[in-house]
Amino acid sequence: MGEPERKLWQALRPSFPGARFRRQTSFGRYHANFCSHGHRLIVEVDGNDHAIKQKQDAARTRFLEHQGYRVIRFTNDDVMENADGVCAAIALHMQKGRP
């Protein structure tokens, strides 16, 4: 895990204790950065290289959505500069898709 993933992990657990987020969850040939199975939500933190891997990311997102999960993405900068805002956005997504 890079620094942005560590920072978000440290924010997720206390912010959403009931969501039971897991790190590096396997889905076939893919790994989700963070996953809450109960909320059917995957949170991805994208580094600078994701700008050049848009086709691969789109295929990965389609696969994960086909598995019944919602996928939300944040950039490294989002997490490093505004972790509270990222957590607020995650909270909104969790409310939208309440199990």
Order of alpha helices (4+ residues) and beta strands (2+ residues): alpha-beta-beta-beta-alpha-beta-alpha-alpha
